[in-house]
Amino acid sequence: MSRFPDYFNIWHKTGVYALRLSAGSVLFFLMLPILVIIPLSFNSQPYFTFTEGMLSFDASAYSLRWYNAILENPNWILAIRNSFIIGFFATIVATTLGTVAAVGLASPDMPFKRVITALLLSPMIVPLIIIAAGMFFFYTRFNLVGTFPGLIIAHAALGVPFVIVTVTATLSGFDRSLYNAGLSLGANPLRVFKDVVLPLIRPGVISGGLFAFVTSFDEVVLVLFLAGPDQRTIPRQMFSGLREQINPTILAVATLLVFVSICLLVSLELLRRRSERLRGV
Amino acid sequence: MTATTVQDSSLLPAGRALTREEAWFARRELNRRRLTAFMLVTPLLLFIGFAFFAPIATMLHRSVYSPTVAQLIPDTLAELQSWDGQGLPDRAVLTTMAVDLKRLASERTSGKLGEALNRGLPGTSSAVKSTARKLRRVEDTELGANGAALLLEANDRWATPELWRTVRATGQIYTERYFLTALDLERDAEGAVQVREAAQIYVQLYSKTMRIALIITILTLLLGYPLAYVLANSPSRIANLLMVMVLLPFWTSLLVRTTSWIALLQTNGVINSVLMGVGVTSEPLEMLFTEFATIIAMTHILLPFMVLPLYSVMKGIDPSYMRAALSLGSRPIPAFFRVYFPMTLPGLSAGALLVFIISVGYYITPALVGGTDGQMISNIIAFHMQQSNNWELAAALGSLLLALIIALYWIYDRLVGAGNIKLG
């Protein structure tokens, strides 16, 4: 777009610049909230806003006190631990069941494919408040409310659609004759899956797992309805912090979470490249 | 699938048809493969059935199932069956009610009955509770002989047929009452459905939710379209860098983004400081805890859902179409609307539907930044679940929302295909 064709007149060029300018401002709008909270989290004052000292780059206006506050608060430590425990097990459940199901869904012989796919993806579409209310009614009967297994099951159900989408996408480039070749060489289907299919779709499985983990890690509505005080997670702790006593500890946690997302984005990109290489695209 | 398709297979020598036995084997093999594929999906279907569909079904059931009153005063309700709904019920019914109320008072559940009846007829709660308190001290024999008079004496509301109609109506285990409430309707004394005379809130709330969702959809479209265009038409090195700026917010925790909007929008927050510093305004603007805050924060959160499908469609559009139109002398704007825009419609409809579906059911952001006028239907459902404990009404409101979402999801599946959701 940098060099304009000869038939472009001044209006064409103005249009292109206007377009770039508007795209630039939208990107600014997208990034602004993330860019704002990072410096605010180093505020030495208990405010949610830039102090004069911060604006004049006075070193004493910046501090790590809110990061220390996280470490000193047992509620945050518990929340961080819980988030990882619930996220880990929910990911294992969603990824295992989701990958196996995706292999079935990708088969050309799968009956009722369209309906079943739509059903399995529906947890992604149904509003969380409806899921939360329903789970609260239903899980109470099995004494799952206020327990770790209850939250793990709930979060796994939310993560499944993401695993299905990513693994099916990887499988669409999978050459089924490799599977048949494995079978004709005498391996049983399980062995073919383990030694032939899985290594090839592994990038898709891992990125599906990452999606499932993030879904659980970021989820708060189900936690609000299903978790007891012992199962508070990071988002739950942030939610009550924002409603009750706002202080920059939340901003420090938020900044740490932004770095988690950056790591995640990088790993997803690396996985995507690896997957493309494996599929020979 | 029949044997004819197998017959066409190049594996068979030309001209030879399958024998019956071979066709049978082929069919059996096909069925076996179908079964294998289905077996692979079965564990997940069972899991999702338990973890997701059963809860949804329970919620739908709960919206018409209301056992509270029926469990608390079964005897009174049984006797009320023969009442014609006019005047007061028999003294025997009143006596049974008095006995039931004494039992509830000693079990400390009269409050539950009062709360349940109060939903049908506001103001009943205190009458029930005070009566129960008074009857608690009365001896059983006295109550059996003189219960009706004691009941009427304890509170004069027991003399109104309206209250007894409410008792009978709320005593039904299966009821459409909560759906009527959710639609701002009610039954009059004769049982005909009419628009509720008291506060009409829910229909208005649904239309407000739809309006906010529509505004957000339009905003994400206006902001997302030019951005997606520039992303799709930049050299890949620049495009990748810009894409990171779309994906990073997308992958950043929802709570983080909502937190930062609070920091930006609050009275002494970043935006107000800038506006006052520049001199646009001398008084800080009240932006946080308004509908405006809900709209802007949700537009920010949902923008990537619009940009990503638009981008992937625009990426596939050959730039030579536009060049051809321009070089043939068309002005850019007509060329855009007649050539380029129609080709982006698949991505546009996918993005718009997805944003609309997600925003209609949004809970967290309105709850945190919306204040009172930025609340949406989800927030009222949460309110009835957690604060007012009117679970049946929450379920009915949720069922209506679910019906709306399913209709939209069905359209989405027709237009886009549910499996084509883009995850960046």
Contacts between the chains, C-beta under 8 A, distances in Angstrom:
chain1	res1	chain2	res2	distance
A	1	B	233	5.9
A	1	B	234	6.4
A	1	B	235	7.8
A	5	B	323	6.9
A	5	B	326	7.9
A	5	B	327	7.6
A	7	B	326	6.4
A	7	B	327	5.3
A	8	B	326	7.9
A	11	B	332	7.2
A	12	B	326	7.4
A	12	B	332	5.9
A	15	B	332	5.6
A	19	B	226	5.5
A	19	B	229	6.7
A	19	B	230	6.2
A	20	B	230	6.0
A	22	B	226	4.6
A	22	B	227	7.7
A	23	B	226	5.2
A	23	B	227	4.6
A	23	B	229	7.4
A	23	B	230	3.8
A	23	B	231	7.5
A	23	B	242	7.8
A	26	B	223	4.8
A	26	B	224	7.4
A	26	B	226	6.9
A	26	B	227	4.5
A	26	B	303	7.6
A	27	B	227	6.7
A	27	B	242	6.4
A	27	B	245	4.9
A	27	B	246	7.4
A	29	B	223	7.0
A	29	B	300	6.7
A	29	B	303	7.9
A	30	B	245	6.1
A	30	B	246	6.3
A	30	B	249	4.9
A	30	B	300	6.9
A	30	B	303	6.3
A	30	B	304	7.8
A	31	B	245	5.5
A	31	B	248	7.3
A	31	B	249	6.7
A	32	B	264	7.3
A	33	B	249	7.3
A	33	B	257	5.5
A	33	B	260	3.5
A	33	B	261	6.0
A	33	B	264	6.4
A	33	B	300	6.6
A	34	B	248	6.6
A	34	B	249	6.1
A	34	B	252	6.0
A	34	B	256	7.7
A	34	B	257	7.6
A	34	B	260	6.8
A	36	B	260	5.5
A	36	B	263	6.2
A	36	B	264	6.1
A	36	B	270	5.8
A	37	B	256	7.0
A	37	B	259	6.6
A	37	B	260	4.4
A	37	B	263	6.2
A	40	B	263	6.0
A	47	B	268	7.9
A	48	B	262	7.0
A	48	B	263	4.8
A	48	B	266	6.4
A	48	B	269	6.8
A	49	B	263	6.8
A	49	B	266	7.4
A	49	B	268	5.5
A	49	B	269	5.5
A	49	B	270	6.3
A	49	B	273	6.6
A	50	B	270	6.5
A	50	B	273	6.7
A	93	B	47	7.6
A	97	B	43	5.5
A	97	B	44	4.3
A	97	B	47	5.5
A	98	B	44	6.4
A	100	B	40	5.3
A	100	B	41	8.0
A	100	B	43	6.6
A	100	B	44	7.0
A	101	B	40	6.1
A	101	B	41	4.6
A	101	B	43	7.2
A	101	B	44	3.8
A	101	B	45	7.6
A	103	B	40	5.5
A	104	B	36	7.7
A	104	B	37	4.5
A	104	B	38	6.7
A	104	B	39	7.2
A	104	B	40	3.0
A	104	B	41	4.2
A	105	B	37	7.7
A	105	B	41	6.2
A	107	B	33	7.1
A	107	B	36	7.5
A	107	B	37	3.9
A	107	B	40	7.7
A	109	B	30	6.8
A	109	B	33	4.2
A	109	B	34	4.7
A	109	B	36	7.7
A	109	B	37	5.1
A	110	B	34	7.2
A	110	B	37	4.2
A	110	B	38	6.9
A	110	B	41	7.2
A	111	B	34	5.4
A	111	B	37	7.4
A	111	B	38	6.1
A	116	B	41	6.2
A	116	B	45	7.2
A	117	B	418	6.0
A	117	B	419	5.1
A	118	B	409	7.7
A	118	B	413	5.4
A	118	B	418	4.5
A	119	B	45	7.8
A	119	B	48	7.4
A	119	B	53	7.9
A	120	B	41	7.9
A	120	B	44	6.6
A	120	B	45	7.5
A	120	B	48	6.2
A	121	B	418	4.9
A	121	B	419	7.0
A	121	B	421	7.1
A	122	B	52	7.7
A	122	B	409	7.0
A	123	B	48	7.2
A	123	B	52	5.3
A	124	B	421	7.0
A	125	B	357	6.0
A	125	B	405	6.3
A	125	B	409	4.9
A	125	B	412	7.9
A	126	B	56	7.0
A	126	B	361	7.5
A	126	B	402	6.7
A	126	B	405	6.2
A	127	B	360	7.2
A	127	B	361	2.4
A	127	B	362	7.4
A	127	B	363	7.2
A	127	B	378	6.0
A	127	B	401	6.3
A	127	B	402	7.7
A	127	B	405	6.4
A	128	B	361	7.1
A	128	B	363	6.1
A	128	B	378	7.9
A	129	B	361	6.5
A	129	B	363	4.7
A	129	B	378	4.1
A	129	B	381	5.1
A	129	B	382	5.8
A	129	B	398	7.0
A	129	B	401	8.0
A	130	B	56	7.0
A	130	B	59	6.6
A	130	B	361	7.0
A	130	B	381	7.5
A	130	B	398	4.7
A	130	B	401	6.3
A	130	B	402	5.4
A	130	B	405	7.9
A	131	B	52	7.0
A	131	B	55	6.7
A	131	B	56	7.2
A	132	B	385	7.8
A	133	B	59	5.4
A	133	B	381	6.5
A	133	B	385	5.5
A	133	B	391	7.8
A	133	B	394	5.9
A	133	B	395	6.6
A	133	B	398	5.5
A	134	B	55	3.4
A	134	B	56	4.8
A	134	B	57	7.7
A	134	B	58	5.6
A	134	B	59	3.7
A	134	B	398	7.7
A	135	B	51	7.9
A	135	B	55	4.3
A	136	B	55	8.0
A	136	B	385	7.1
A	137	B	55	6.7
A	137	B	58	4.5
A	137	B	59	5.9
A	137	B	62	5.5
A	137	B	391	7.4
A	137	B	395	7.6
A	138	B	54	5.4
A	138	B	55	4.0
A	138	B	58	4.2
A	138	B	59	8.0
A	139	B	55	7.1
A	153	B	50	7.7
A	153	B	51	4.8
A	154	B	51	6.5
A	156	B	47	7.4
A	156	B	51	6.7
A	157	B	47	7.3
A	157	B	48	6.0
A	157	B	51	4.0
A	157	B	52	4.4
A	160	B	44	6.6
A	160	B	47	7.7
A	160	B	48	6.4
A	162	B	423	6.8
A	165	B	419	7.0
A	165	B	421	5.9
A	165	B	423	6.0
A	166	B	423	6.7
A	168	B	419	6.5
A	189	B	36	7.3
A	211	B	423	6.6
A	214	B	251	6.9
A	217	B	253	7.5
A	218	B	253	4.8
A	218	B	254	5.7
A	218	B	255	7.3
A	220	B	254	7.5
A	220	B	255	6.4
A	220	B	364	6.0
A	221	B	363	5.5
A	221	B	364	6.4
A	224	B	382	7.9
A	225	B	385	7.1
A	225	B	386	7.9
A	234	B	255	7.9
A	235	B	253	6.7
A	235	B	254	7.5
A	235	B	255	4.7
A	238	B	255	4.4
A	238	B	256	7.9
A	238	B	259	6.7
A	239	B	255	6.5
A	239	B	364	7.4
A	239	B	368	7.3
A	242	B	255	7.7
A	242	B	258	7.3
A	242	B	259	6.3
A	242	B	262	6.5
A	242	B	368	5.5
A	243	B	368	7.1
A	246	B	262	7.4
A	250	B	259	5.7
A	251	B	259	6.8
A	251	B	263	7.1
A	254	B	253	7.4
A	254	B	255	7.4
A	254	B	256	4.1
A	254	B	259	5.1
A	254	B	260	6.9
A	257	B	252	7.0
A	257	B	253	4.7
A	257	B	255	7.9
A	257	B	256	5.1
A	258	B	248	7.9
A	258	B	252	5.7
A	258	B	256	6.3
A	260	B	253	7.9
A	261	B	248	6.4
A	261	B	251	4.3
A	261	B	252	4.6
A	261	B	253	7.0
A	262	B	248	6.8
A	264	B	251	5.7
A	265	B	244	6.9
A	265	B	247	5.7
A	265	B	248	6.1
A	265	B	251	5.4
A	268	B	424	7.9
